[in-house]
Amino acid sequence: MTDTIRTDVAIVGGGLAGLTAAVALRDSGLSTLVVEEDSILGGRARSWIDEKTGDPVHIGPHIFLSEYPNMRKLLGLLGTEDRLVWQRGRFIFMVDGRSEIEFRMARLPAPFQFIPSLLADPAIRHRDLASNVPVSLFALRLTEHDIERLDNVNASAVLRSLGVTERFIQRFWAFTSMAIMNVPLELCSAGALFRFYRRLIGHTRYDVGFPDGGLGDLFAPQAKALIERSGGRIMLGARVVTFTGDATRATGLELADGRRVEARFCIAALPPSALRRIARPEWLPGPVFRDLVRFQPCPYVSTYLWFDRKLTRRQFWARVHDPNDLNCDFYDLSNINRGWESRPSLITTNCIFCERAAGMSDEQIVQGTVRELSEYLPEAARAKLVHWVVNRIPMAIHCPFPGTEQRRPTLRPGPKNLLLAGDWIRTRLPSSMESACMAGWQAAEAVLADLGRPASLAVPHKDIDGVAGLLYRTTRWAPVPHLPGWVRATGRIAA
Ligand SMILES: Cc1cc2nc3c(=O)[nH]c(=O)nc-3n(C[C@H](O)[C@H](O)[C@H](O)COP(=O)(O)OP(=O)(O)OC[C@H]3O[C@@H](n4cnc5c(N)ncnc54)[C@H](O)[C@@H]3O)c2cc1C
């Protein structure tokens, strides 16, 4: 097959970033074509129907935050925002064996909203909590410039230099690094972690939510329908092998079946490794492309367990951090999906940065997961497991290792008419669904700007508020107080 398809905008990748970009351009008068190699849309947020039970299964459980304005804008347009199930007020439920610690956002201005929950945690002494005050003040005052400088060092070294106690590091920071940044604390960029922490304690109120049903069902069919209704096209099962063009510009795509796409603009809505595979060889020595190998994938294993009985009424909980654990976070979909309240438990879990599961068989992963589950819910050991699924996911997000944050590219990587989207580009957000959607809106803005039709599509994130915001606004011009002495001594943060 050698026919040529012509379009104004060719979008490679039908994940959240690519679909958002296509939806954003739907009324622009430009023709769009989304090329997706998988047989279903949604990428790392896709879901499908489990053959045995007929239940929707996502690639792995995901959470939403109410502060996901770009994703919520997409869902609003698609008419599915009401299919998010929110757990109001509660942030996370931690379990330590059978004991439970509830992290709620108290009705206090930021950054004090988590303090009552931390004070109620029996494993944290007042001295531990007090040791976290300097790092909190430090984080709240960070500018983007400071965050880039802190990207060179690992978070655990900075926390220790700032005097945080070992107990607080293990209880709070090691968990946050693994659960949110998806890497162990010793391997996490201090800049990436502190940027997240600044937002976490800097917002007075946000909620955690889940999809009601299949994650992909929240956006993939609706986005497809909207794009096609506006004259756009979506090709599934179509793999791009390379961009066409030359050293200085992109002119289109070449597909694995020999077809070619000619396009005025190409949007690569892909993870870094996939972009590298299809980049033209002349582009690879360039500043953005040569850094692509630095974005290492964080692998996950997500396990689904169908039990014969109800094990809990909880929706979502996480184990306190232990490096020897298999799973981090647990969800009972029978308590999340609307109308499933009377069903037996369908538990799903995430094993994050899951090198430790690489040598395990699926059966061993299921056994290990049931064992961990029954430490909190002993009934799980007695219940019958009716069915299970283990999803091995090569990449959930890229690992925010030191040095990665400053290499996240802007959406213009160099070659003319080529734009980047995807969760990993420089959105100043952790790689996430929100970052992917923001990147999609921004890529569409860039296309329109190049045509002399500037538009404002991406939703900027609100800055921190409450006392935290006041502190930032009144003191941000002063230099950050004390960058840890050893950091200055080793010169690893250049002033
Ligand atoms: C198990 C798991 C749990 C997660 N938990 C959360 C969470 O709780 N909250 C959160 O916000 N985020 C979470 N994430 C991250 C989130 O899913 C991603 O950040 C987001 O979906 C990335 O979207 P994207 O469009 O940037 O990339 P992708 O979804 O990867 O889209 C890229 C698309 O490009 C396609 N493609 C690749 N190469 C080619 C080619 N050569 N030709 C054609 N098509 C190609 C791929 O098939 C894919 O569909 C999680 C991810 C996983 C896997």
Ligand as a Chemical Component Dictionary entry (heavy atoms), coordinates in Angstrom:
data_LIG
# 
_chem_comp.id                   LIG 
_chem_comp.type                 NON-POLYMER 
_chem_comp.pdbx_formal_charge   0 
_chem_comp.three_letter_code    LIG 
# 
loop_
_chem_comp_atom.comp_id 
_chem_comp_atom.atom_id 
_chem_comp_atom.alt_atom_id 
_chem_comp_atom.type_symbol 
_chem_comp_atom.charge 
_chem_comp_atom.model_Cartn_x 
_chem_comp_atom.model_Cartn_y 
_chem_comp_atom.model_Cartn_z 
_chem_comp_atom.pdbx_ordinal 
LIG C1  C1  C 0 -0.962 1.805  36.157 1  
LIG C2  C2  C 0 -0.885 3.290  36.013 2  
LIG C3  C3  C 0 -1.315 4.098  37.055 3  
LIG C4  C4  C 0 -1.283 5.481  36.914 4  
LIG N1  N1  N 0 -1.808 6.248  37.909 5  
LIG C5  C5  C 0 -2.030 7.562  37.684 6  
LIG C6  C6  C 0 -2.792 8.323  38.601 7  
LIG O1  O1  O 0 -3.243 7.808  39.628 8  
LIG N2  N2  N 0 -3.035 9.639  38.309 9  
LIG C7  C7  C 0 -2.556 10.238 37.169 10 
LIG O2  O2  O 0 -2.836 11.419 36.950 11 
LIG N3  N3  N 0 -1.804 9.537  36.294 12 
LIG C8  C8  C 0 -1.537 8.219  36.503 13 
LIG N4  N4  N 0 -0.829 7.482  35.594 14 
LIG C9  C9  C 0 -0.160 8.176  34.481 15 
LIG C10 C10 C 0 -1.103 8.512  33.328 16 
LIG O3  O3  O 0 -1.842 7.392  32.920 17 
LIG C11 C11 C 0 -0.252 9.027  32.167 18 
LIG O4  O4  O 0 0.501  10.130 32.624 19 
LIG C12 C12 C 0 -1.073 9.489  30.957 20 
LIG O5  O5  O 0 -2.080 8.568  30.629 21 
LIG C13 C13 C 0 -0.113 9.679  29.767 22 
LIG O6  O6  O 0 -0.829 10.089 28.618 23 
LIG P1  P1  P 0 -0.065 10.486 27.282 24 
LIG O7  O7  O 0 -1.096 10.807 26.274 25 
LIG O8  O8  O 0 0.979  11.483 27.578 26 
LIG O9  O9  O 0 0.739  9.178  26.825 27 
LIG P2  P2  P 0 0.204  7.743  26.410 28 
LIG O10 O10 O 0 -1.026 7.435  27.139 29 
LIG O11 O11 O 0 1.357  6.813  26.548 30 
LIG O12 O12 O 0 -0.164 7.895  24.865 31 
LIG C14 C14 C 0 0.760  7.640  23.831 32 
LIG C15 C15 C 0 0.067  6.817  22.766 33 
LIG O13 O13 O 0 0.934  6.708  21.639 34 
LIG C16 C16 C 0 0.794  5.423  21.081 35 
LIG N5  N5  N 0 2.005  5.165  20.286 36 
LIG C17 C17 C 0 3.274  4.965  20.745 37 
LIG N6  N6  N 0 4.107  4.795  19.702 38 
LIG C18 C18 C 0 3.367  4.905  18.572 39 
LIG C19 C19 C 0 3.684  4.831  17.178 40 
LIG N7  N7  N 0 4.929  4.622  16.753 41 
LIG N8  N8  N 0 2.671  4.971  16.293 42 
LIG C20 C20 C 0 1.398  5.207  16.703 43 
LIG N9  N9  N 0 1.046  5.284  18.019 44 
LIG C21 C21 C 0 2.032  5.148  18.928 45 
LIG C22 C22 C 0 0.645  4.523  22.294 46 
LIG O14 O14 O 0 0.051  3.293  21.955 47 
LIG C23 C23 C 0 -0.232 5.384  23.201 48 
LIG O15 O15 O 0 -1.596 5.119  23.003 49 
LIG C24 C24 C 0 -0.772 6.083  35.726 50 
LIG C25 C25 C 0 -0.330 5.270  34.678 51 
LIG C26 C26 C 0 -0.386 3.891  34.809 52 
LIG C27 C27 C 0 0.055  3.033  33.653 53 
# 
loop_
_chem_comp_bond.comp_id 
_chem_comp_bond.atom_id_1 
_chem_comp_bond.atom_id_2 
_chem_comp_bond.value_order 
_chem_comp_bond.pdbx_ordinal 
LIG C1  C2  SING 1  
LIG C2  C3  SING 2  
LIG C2  C26 DOUB 3  
LIG C3  C4  DOUB 4  
LIG C4  N1  SING 5  
LIG C4  C24 SING 6  
LIG N1  C5  DOUB 7  
LIG C5  C6  SING 8  
LIG C5  C8  SING 9  
LIG C6  O1  DOUB 10 
LIG C6  N2  SING 11 
LIG N2  C7  SING 12 
LIG C7  O2  DOUB 13 
LIG C7  N3  SING 14 
LIG N3  C8  DOUB 15 
LIG C8  N4  SING 16 
LIG N4  C9  SING 17 
LIG N4  C24 SING 18 
LIG C9  C10 SING 19 
LIG C10 O3  SING 20 
LIG C10 C11 SING 21 
LIG C11 O4  SING 22 
LIG C11 C12 SING 23 
LIG C12 O5  SING 24 
LIG C12 C13 SING 25 
LIG C13 O6  SING 26 
LIG O6  P1  SING 27 
LIG P1  O7  DOUB 28 
LIG P1  O8  SING 29 
LIG P1  O9  SING 30 
LIG O9  P2  SING 31 
LIG P2  O10 DOUB 32 
LIG P2  O11 SING 33 
LIG P2  O12 SING 34 
LIG O12 C14 SING 35 
LIG C14 C15 SING 36 
LIG C15 O13 SING 37 
LIG C15 C23 SING 38 
LIG O13 C16 SING 39 
LIG C16 N5  SING 40 
LIG C16 C22 SING 41 
LIG N5  C17 SING 42 
LIG N5  C21 SING 43 
LIG C17 N6  DOUB 44 
LIG N6  C18 SING 45 
LIG C18 C19 SING 46 
LIG C18 C21 DOUB 47 
LIG C19 N7  SING 48 
LIG C19 N8  DOUB 49 
LIG N8  C20 SING 50 
LIG C20 N9  DOUB 51 
LIG N9  C21 SING 52 
LIG C22 O14 SING 53 
LIG C22 C23 SING 54 
LIG C23 O15 SING 55 
LIG C24 C25 DOUB 56 
LIG C25 C26 SING 57 
LIG C26 C27 SING 58 
# 
